Amino acid sequence: MARQEHSLWGGIRWWRLLFWLVAGVLLMVSTLFGWRRTEEFLIKDDRFRIAEAEDFASPSRNLLLEGIHYAPASQIRRVFAEDFGRSLYLVPIQERRRQILEIDWVENASVSKIWPDTVKVRIRERVPVAFVHLLPNQKDGRFQLALIDKDGYILRPRVKAKFTLPVITGIREDEERENRRARVRRVLSMLKDIGPLSQQVSEINVADPNDLVLAEHVQDGVVNLLMGDENYAERLQNFLANYDELKEKRPDAKTLDLRVDGLITAVGEEHHAQ
């Protein structure tokens, strides 16, 4: 009797297990089927389609761009070229963000979907800190004037813009960005040190980042000043305080060495002035 009862309960447990197993499989299949139908709906229904622009040059009303001043809007729109005319559901927003971050003016970006049919892009642009007079390129040997930010990124404005910034020379576009960054940071440190005196500086040469060379406006001309790598404000103040005497003694001097504190030397000459 005990064996029959045990066998009966064992059979009940087995059928119960089988029931839940079958129910679980049916639930999973129905869920997958339902999701497949939902996904198909999201992909094919026109309500989720990102409309193309009316003509090639016009922006799409379904692509919203925010924070753009100097970054090329057309270049950002081209990132989404293959998304126009298809469902918002299919837009790979992480991949699109990665592509946008490759654009020179873009420091950071976010890409989000606004249902049912719109993509929003928020841009934080790089901030130029100086003009950069790039060394001649290999193609035509011409100098190029561009902009540069604090991290050494070369920037070229695509729209009319007016910047009041210092000019840096001695930077090559084909050098490592970290090298450009180090040179720019050295210039920014010097400009911070000399403060208001920077208004008379027309160019800073950073070919040797440990020996900055300033082109300083003085009266009716420009003098090149070898500044070294420290005590910029003190050395520049000493030069300005003694310039009249220097000009009287050496009116032909165009390059002066200020790298020894308290001493000003006309380069190529033995003449010294305190």
Secondary structure, 3 states (H helix, E strand, C coil): CHHHHHHHHHHHHHHHHHHHHHHHHHHHHHHHHHHHHHHHHHHHCHHHECCCCCCCCCCCCCEEEECCCCCCHHHHHHHCHHHCCCEHHHCCHHHHHHHHCCCCCEEEEEEEEECCCEEEEEEEECCEEEEEEECCCCCCCCCEEEEEECCCCEECCCCCCCCCCCEEECCCCCCCHHHHHHHHHHHHHHHHHHHHHHHHEEEEECCCCCCEEEEEEECCEEEEEEEECCCHHHHHHHHHHHHHHHHHHCCCCCEEECCCCCCEEECCCCCEEC
